[in-house]
Amino acid sequence: MFYFHLNPSDGCLHLQVYHALRRSMLSGVLPEGMKLPSKRCLAKDLGVSINTVETAYAQLELEGYILRRERVGSFVQALDHQLILPQQNLPHPLDPLHSPLEPLYDFSYHGVDPAAFPFGIWRRLLKESAEGDPKELLAPGDPKGYAPLRRAIASYLSHSRGLEISMHDVLISAGTEHLFQLIRRLLSPSSRYAFEDPGYAFGTPFFTHDLLDPIAIPVDESGLCCETLRHSLADVVLVTPAHQFPLGMILPIQRRLELLHWASQSSDRFIIEDDYDGEFKYLGKPVPALKSLDSQDSVIYMGSFSKSFTPALRISYMVLPRRLMLRYDEWFQGFGCPCSVFTQKALARFIDEGFFETHLNRLRLAYAKKRALLEELLTGHPRLSVSGAEAGLSLLATLDTTLSEEALLENALSAGIRVYGINAFRKKSQGSSPQLLLGYAKLKEEELRSAVPLLLSTIG
């Protein structure tokens, strides 16, 4: 008599029967050549229908575990148990090795203000896009992305970031990481890559883990040190000129011209401009993108909607130099765009119908108030100075203290506050004074008023 514990709440019964028999065969409990009960007998023993057992037997036969002979029975097939390796006790990848304290307040530099998100409009556009032309929604789509969205992005970048481009220069993908992988494949395999130090590339192993020797270019009070770049072996450099991450400065025009001159010295040199936080500038007009000065077509411009809309959207884009776009067209024929068509369609309408510009203006007002409040709450502390307030969604606090950056982070977390240090984004030498990155987009104003005094109390 066969008996397995079956629980209807654990899923399909035929799968539970299949898995129980499969485990028994793999472990040797059911040996080679053993005849299994008939479907009727096993169904009776287990209290299930004959169809349930038939479905389980059919799957086991399909995978080669049993041999079924008409009017004779079902038999366990031969398995070489020496080839079956023991199960390793590995930690589940989703389970942390330890449970960190959950903070009351998180000064994360990711995310957006949930109170400002246009849920009603976005739901309507998604619904209408999903109810659109079935042929359009079921088609594989353009490898470069949904054409109306590319056109909308090109128009937006033309009037907001000073780029003279068309939709044919725009490529849509799913996240900055995916764009960087595409760039790596389009450029020469022997290209040497340089990154800002400190910079998010050194804090995100994805960007540097498989590079032979990523080159660290120091950042001073004006931004990337072009003199160091000139004397390096780099062919490609990734920069954040609109709001350097994590230090927060805007790259001045002289440095931009020096950077473009460096790229012009060889046809194999490229600048990757990540327009990080480019939409958010609070003093004066927005600074045009570095790409707007690119007369030699050597700048690869990258942008996304993670800060200006939501990181959950996972839609990013880049403007490729013409010679690289021609290479993309040649090498990536049949390469599908990883973003869903109906989401791209909804976003195209969101931009074209003016909702995106309205949303951005609302965000700028909300973030300007939070930035001013955070700066006011931090100002006056005798051992703390603030920078990076002109743009972006975070402030940089430099501390005059004998405590290490690690100790400051631990002290803050013990008080229920999560803040972020700069050393995690450095490759080479650490800064002379500890620096904390304080993001404010996700926090409410009343939360800032409660969190900052708590944070300051941990500094001393």
Secondary structure, DSSP 8 states (H G I E B T S, - for coil): -------GGGS-HHHHHHHHHHHHHHHTSS-TT-EE--HHHHHHHHT--HHHHHHHHHHHHHTTSEEEETTTEEEE----GGGS--------TTS-SS-----SEE--SSS--GGG--HHHHHHHHHHHHTS-HHHHHS---TT--HHHHHHHHHHHHHHS-----GGGEEEESSHHHHHHHHHHHS-TT--EEEEES-HHHH-HHHHTTSSS-EEEEEETTEE-HHHHHTS--SEEEE--SS-TTT-----HHHHHHHHHHHHT-TT-EEEEE-TTTT-B-SSS----GGGG-TTS-EEEEEESTTTT-GGG--EEEE--HHHHHHHHHH-TT---SS-HHHHHHHHHHHHTTHHHHHHHHHHHHHHHHHHHHHHHHTT-TTEEEE--SBSSEEEEEE--SS-HHHHHHHHHHTTEE-EESGGG-SS---SS-EEEEE-SSS-HHHHHHHHHHHHHHH-
